[in-house]
């Protein structure tokens, strides 16, 4: 494709560069995700790193439009950043579920849905990899929606709870009557 470079040598150089970037993102994303999952010390640093790596992965997809893909395809010449997005996003989801107790999920699901729809829209609109010509394209898109949903859920819950420095309010209640049945 001429959009990737003027001549074959330029295209080969750009593809090699994209492979290197995708490889770094996948390795760093895997290390950060495992760090957050198994031993998140210091907690804030591991959380921020796990939140930043998927953003860098999406940035690389936009920077190398068409050369770096969100999904992995067998025998494809194009590198994928799926691992660099999946592992930190999954670790954020697990940390959010294990570390925080959510009392009301209604507002949470509204915000997570809006963020997921926005990110999925950016991915679908900003990349050239989704053609929707085969049923496998629809399944890949659905899988990417699930991965982005995990990332947004974990990011929203952790950032909402971790950065909330408000003093807790304690309410005293008085029992005026009881009944055993």
BALOBA-1460 file (C-alpha; in Angstrom, 3 decimals):
// residues 181
<rec num="1" residu="x" x="0.000" y="0.000" z="0.000"/>
<rec num="2" residu="x" x="1.462" y="3.358" z="-1.042"/>
<rec num="3" residu="x" x="-0.052" y="5.017" z="2.038"/>
<rec num="4" residu="x" x="2.606" y="3.293" z="4.178"/>
<rec num="5" residu="x" x="5.578" y="4.708" z="2.274"/>
<rec num="6" residu="x" x="6.857" y="6.072" z="-1.013"/>
<rec num="7" residu="x" x="8.746" y="2.960" z="-2.044"/>
<rec num="8" residu="x" x="9.160" y="-0.625" z="-0.902"/>
<rec num="9" residu="x" x="12.137" y="0.207" z="1.308"/>
<rec num="10" residu="x" x="10.214" y="2.963" z="3.135"/>
<rec num="11" residu="x" x="7.241" y="0.663" z="3.630"/>
<rec num="12" residu="x" x="9.478" y="-2.100" z="4.988"/>
<rec num="13" residu="x" x="11.141" y="0.359" z="7.398"/>
<rec num="14" residu="x" x="7.748" y="1.619" z="8.628"/>
<rec num="15" residu="x" x="6.483" y="-1.941" z="9.146"/>
<rec num="16" residu="x" x="9.655" y="-2.881" z="11.061"/>
<rec num="17" residu="x" x="9.235" y="0.200" z="13.219"/>
<rec num="18" residu="x" x="5.574" y="-0.676" z="13.857"/>
<rec num="19" residu="x" x="6.556" y="-4.223" z="14.858"/>
<rec num="20" residu="x" x="9.116" y="-2.879" z="17.320"/>
<rec num="21" residu="x" x="6.604" y="-0.450" z="18.875"/>
<rec num="22" residu="x" x="3.920" y="-3.154" z="19.141"/>
<rec num="23" residu="x" x="6.438" y="-5.534" z="20.694"/>
<rec num="24" residu="x" x="7.438" y="-2.943" z="23.327"/>
<rec num="25" residu="x" x="3.806" y="-2.177" z="24.131"/>
<rec num="26" residu="x" x="2.955" y="-5.867" z="24.489"/>
<rec num="27" residu="x" x="5.958" y="-6.573" z="26.724"/>
<rec num="28" residu="x" x="5.508" y="-3.506" z="28.925"/>
<rec num="29" residu="x" x="1.735" y="-4.081" z="29.084"/>
<rec num="30" residu="x" x="2.228" y="-7.703" z="30.141"/>
<rec num="31" residu="x" x="4.778" y="-6.782" z="32.818"/>
<rec num="32" residu="x" x="2.630" y="-3.946" z="34.190"/>
<rec num="33" residu="x" x="-0.520" y="-6.089" z="34.143"/>
<rec num="34" residu="x" x="1.181" y="-8.949" z="35.985"/>
<rec num="35" residu="x" x="2.719" y="-6.483" z="38.440"/>
<rec num="36" residu="x" x="-0.704" y="-4.993" z="39.185"/>
<rec num="37" residu="x" x="-2.346" y="-8.378" z="39.421"/>
<rec num="38" residu="x" x="0.140" y="-10.167" z="41.680"/>
<rec num="39" residu="x" x="2.030" y="-7.519" z="43.674"/>
<rec num="40" residu="x" x="0.659" y="-3.974" z="43.281"/>
<rec num="41" residu="x" x="3.270" y="-2.151" z="45.356"/>
<rec num="42" residu="x" x="3.453" y="0.872" z="45.182"/>
<rec num="43" residu="x" x="-0.258" y="0.773" z="44.505"/>
<rec num="44" residu="x" x="-0.740" y="4.187" z="42.915"/>
<rec num="45" residu="x" x="2.190" y="3.767" z="40.549"/>
<rec num="46" residu="x" x="1.047" y="0.325" z="39.391"/>
<rec num="47" residu="x" x="-2.510" y="1.591" z="38.858"/>
<rec num="48" residu="x" x="-1.373" y="4.616" z="36.859"/>
<rec num="49" residu="x" x="0.947" y="2.486" z="34.734"/>
<rec num="50" residu="x" x="-1.857" y="0.011" z="34.004"/>
<rec num="51" residu="x" x="-4.151" y="2.882" z="33.045"/>
<rec num="52" residu="x" x="-1.539" y="4.480" z="30.776"/>
<rec num="53" residu="x" x="-0.373" y="1.438" z="28.773"/>
<rec num="54" residu="x" x="-3.723" y="0.840" z="26.982"/>
<rec num="55" residu="x" x="-3.850" y="4.541" z="26.120"/>
<rec num="56" residu="x" x="-0.362" y="4.223" z="24.615"/>
<rec num="57" residu="x" x="-1.530" y="1.112" z="22.757"/>
<rec num="58" residu="x" x="-4.479" y="2.997" z="21.258"/>
<rec num="59" residu="x" x="-2.138" y="5.873" z="20.414"/>
<rec num="60" residu="x" x="0.133" y="3.501" z="18.521"/>
<rec num="61" residu="x" x="-2.846" y="2.186" z="16.547"/>
<rec num="62" residu="x" x="-3.610" y="5.762" z="15.472"/>
<rec num="63" residu="x" x="0.019" y="6.682" z="14.855"/>
<rec num="64" residu="x" x="0.610" y="3.634" z="12.644"/>
<rec num="65" residu="x" x="-2.819" y="3.570" z="11.008"/>
<rec num="66" residu="x" x="-3.247" y="0.272" z="9.296"/>
<rec num="67" residu="x" x="0.143" y="-1.124" z="10.325"/>
<rec num="68" residu="x" x="-0.596" y="-1.959" z="13.979"/>
<rec num="69" residu="x" x="-3.811" y="-3.832" z="14.634"/>
<rec num="70" residu="x" x="-6.013" y="-4.228" z="17.698"/>
<rec num="71" residu="x" x="-6.723" y="-7.890" z="16.948"/>
<rec num="72" residu="x" x="-4.447" y="-10.795" z="16.142"/>
<rec num="73" residu="x" x="-4.897" y="-12.606" z="12.883"/>
<rec num="74" residu="x" x="-3.210" y="-15.803" z="11.883"/>
<rec num="75" residu="x" x="-0.441" y="-15.414" z="9.266"/>
<rec num="76" residu="x" x="-0.813" y="-11.624" z="9.272"/>
<rec num="77" residu="x" x="2.131" y="-9.411" z="8.406"/>
<rec num="78" residu="x" x="0.781" y="-6.706" z="10.700"/>
<rec num="79" residu="x" x="1.708" y="-6.624" z="14.406"/>
<rec num="80" residu="x" x="-0.961" y="-6.563" z="17.104"/>
<rec num="81" residu="x" x="-1.181" y="-4.722" z="20.423"/>
<rec num="82" residu="x" x="-3.866" y="-7.017" z="21.822"/>
<rec num="83" residu="x" x="-1.692" y="-8.271" z="24.697"/>
<rec num="84" residu="x" x="-0.621" y="-4.736" z="25.598"/>
<rec num="85" residu="x" x="-4.265" y="-3.740" z="25.925"/>
<rec num="86" residu="x" x="-5.747" y="-6.947" z="27.344"/>
<rec num="87" residu="x" x="-3.377" y="-7.735" z="30.240"/>
<rec num="88" residu="x" x="-3.372" y="-4.289" z="31.943"/>
<rec num="89" residu="x" x="-7.104" y="-3.871" z="31.299"/>
<rec num="90" residu="x" x="-7.838" y="-7.283" z="32.792"/>
<rec num="91" residu="x" x="-5.618" y="-6.530" z="35.792"/>
<rec num="92" residu="x" x="-7.476" y="-3.248" z="36.356"/>
<rec num="93" residu="x" x="-10.780" y="-5.120" z="36.241"/>
<rec num="94" residu="x" x="-9.593" y="-7.721" z="38.761"/>
<rec num="95" residu="x" x="-8.149" y="-5.038" z="41.093"/>
<rec num="96" residu="x" x="-11.384" y="-3.053" z="40.925"/>
<rec num="97" residu="x" x="-13.434" y="-6.118" z="41.857"/>
<rec num="98" residu="x" x="-11.076" y="-7.315" z="44.606"/>
<rec num="99" residu="x" x="-10.109" y="-3.998" z="46.196"/>
<rec num="100" residu="x" x="-13.367" y="-2.030" z="46.231"/>
<rec num="101" residu="x" x="-16.916" y="-2.817" z="47.267"/>
<rec num="102" residu="x" x="-19.462" y="-1.054" z="45.105"/>
<rec num="103" residu="x" x="-22.833" y="-0.431" z="46.761"/>
<rec num="104" residu="x" x="-24.771" y="1.003" z="43.809"/>
<rec num="105" residu="x" x="-23.967" y="-0.151" z="40.290"/>
<rec num="106" residu="x" x="-26.552" y="1.939" z="38.411"/>
<rec num="107" residu="x" x="-24.485" y="5.126" z="38.027"/>
<rec num="108" residu="x" x="-21.374" y="3.039" z="37.498"/>
<rec num="109" residu="x" x="-22.805" y="1.186" z="34.504"/>
<rec num="110" residu="x" x="-24.024" y="4.418" z="32.941"/>
<rec num="111" residu="x" x="-20.571" y="6.008" z="33.067"/>
<rec num="112" residu="x" x="-18.750" y="2.830" z="32.037"/>
<rec num="113" residu="x" x="-21.124" y="2.370" z="29.099"/>
<rec num="114" residu="x" x="-20.620" y="5.934" z="27.903"/>
<rec num="115" residu="x" x="-16.817" y="5.623" z="28.172"/>
<rec num="116" residu="x" x="-16.858" y="2.237" z="26.423"/>
<rec num="117" residu="x" x="-19.019" y="3.522" z="23.578"/>
<rec num="118" residu="x" x="-16.719" y="6.528" z="23.126"/>
<rec num="119" residu="x" x="-13.557" y="4.403" z="23.063"/>
<rec num="120" residu="x" x="-15.086" y="1.806" z="20.743"/>
<rec num="121" residu="x" x="-16.251" y="4.598" z="18.463"/>
<rec num="122" residu="x" x="-12.736" y="6.044" z="18.371"/>
<rec num="123" residu="x" x="-11.254" y="2.644" z="17.587"/>
<rec num="124" residu="x" x="-13.777" y="1.842" z="14.851"/>
<rec num="125" residu="x" x="-13.667" y="5.314" z="13.348"/>
<rec num="126" residu="x" x="-9.943" y="5.926" z="13.661"/>
<rec num="127" residu="x" x="-8.525" y="2.646" z="12.372"/>
<rec num="128" residu="x" x="-8.720" y="0.900" z="9.040"/>
<rec num="129" residu="x" x="-8.818" y="-2.633" z="10.343"/>
<rec num="130" residu="x" x="-12.556" y="-3.293" z="10.676"/>
<rec num="131" residu="x" x="-14.158" y="-4.024" z="7.317"/>
<rec num="132" residu="x" x="-17.265" y="-5.957" z="8.468"/>
<rec num="133" residu="x" x="-17.202" y="-8.168" z="5.404"/>
<rec num="134" residu="x" x="-17.190" y="-11.507" z="7.271"/>
<rec num="135" residu="x" x="-18.826" y="-12.767" z="10.426"/>
<rec num="136" residu="x" x="-15.346" y="-13.060" z="11.974"/>
<rec num="137" residu="x" x="-15.016" y="-9.259" z="11.772"/>
<rec num="138" residu="x" x="-18.158" y="-8.931" z="13.888"/>
<rec num="139" residu="x" x="-16.799" y="-11.414" z="16.452"/>
<rec num="140" residu="x" x="-13.458" y="-9.587" z="16.607"/>
<rec num="141" residu="x" x="-15.279" y="-6.307" z="17.137"/>
<rec num="142" residu="x" x="-17.379" y="-7.843" z="19.898"/>
<rec num="143" residu="x" x="-14.228" y="-9.159" z="21.590"/>
<rec num="144" residu="x" x="-12.598" y="-5.736" z="21.397"/>
<rec num="145" residu="x" x="-15.740" y="-4.171" z="22.871"/>
<rec num="146" residu="x" x="-15.457" y="-6.641" z="25.781"/>
<rec num="147" residu="x" x="-11.776" y="-5.824" z="26.302"/>
<rec num="148" residu="x" x="-12.469" y="-2.084" z="26.262"/>
<rec num="149" residu="x" x="-15.388" y="-2.629" z="28.662"/>
<rec num="150" residu="x" x="-13.041" y="-4.376" z="31.127"/>
<rec num="151" residu="x" x="-10.556" y="-1.529" z="30.855"/>
<rec num="152" residu="x" x="-13.151" y="1.234" z="31.318"/>
<rec num="153" residu="x" x="-14.831" y="-0.579" z="34.238"/>
<rec num="154" residu="x" x="-11.550" y="-1.055" z="36.081"/>
<rec num="155" residu="x" x="-10.314" y="2.455" z="35.314"/>
<rec num="156" residu="x" x="-13.560" y="4.118" z="36.344"/>
<rec num="157" residu="x" x="-14.004" y="2.195" z="39.598"/>
<rec num="158" residu="x" x="-10.392" y="2.561" z="40.703"/>
<rec num="159" residu="x" x="-10.079" y="6.227" z="39.781"/>
<rec num="160" residu="x" x="-13.410" y="7.005" z="41.430"/>
<rec num="161" residu="x" x="-12.457" y="5.245" z="44.675"/>
<rec num="162" residu="x" x="-8.702" y="5.811" z="44.825"/>
<rec num="163" residu="x" x="-8.710" y="9.540" z="44.243"/>
<rec num="164" residu="x" x="-11.713" y="10.243" z="46.476"/>
<rec num="165" residu="x" x="-10.249" y="11.945" z="49.548"/>
<rec num="166" residu="x" x="-13.556" y="12.989" z="51.144"/>
<rec num="167" residu="x" x="-14.111" y="12.177" z="54.790"/>
<rec num="168" residu="x" x="-16.635" y="9.397" z="55.321"/>
<rec num="169" residu="x" x="-19.922" y="10.379" z="56.907"/>
<rec num="170" residu="x" x="-21.172" y="8.308" z="59.826"/>
<rec num="171" residu="x" x="-24.883" y="8.206" z="60.484"/>
<rec num="172" residu="x" x="-26.221" y="6.990" z="63.823"/>
<rec num="173" residu="x" x="-29.525" y="5.223" z="63.711"/>
<rec num="174" residu="x" x="-31.827" y="4.391" z="66.557"/>
<rec num="175" residu="x" x="-33.871" y="1.193" z="66.544"/>
<rec num="176" residu="x" x="-37.350" y="2.068" z="67.727"/>
<rec num="177" residu="x" x="-39.062" y="-1.250" z="67.175"/>
<rec num="178" residu="x" x="-38.270" y="-4.795" z="66.148"/>
<rec num="179" residu="x" x="-40.288" y="-7.784" z="65.160"/>
<rec num="180" residu="x" x="-39.360" y="-11.455" z="64.857"/>
<rec num="181" residu="x" x="-41.292" y="-13.560" z="62.411"/>
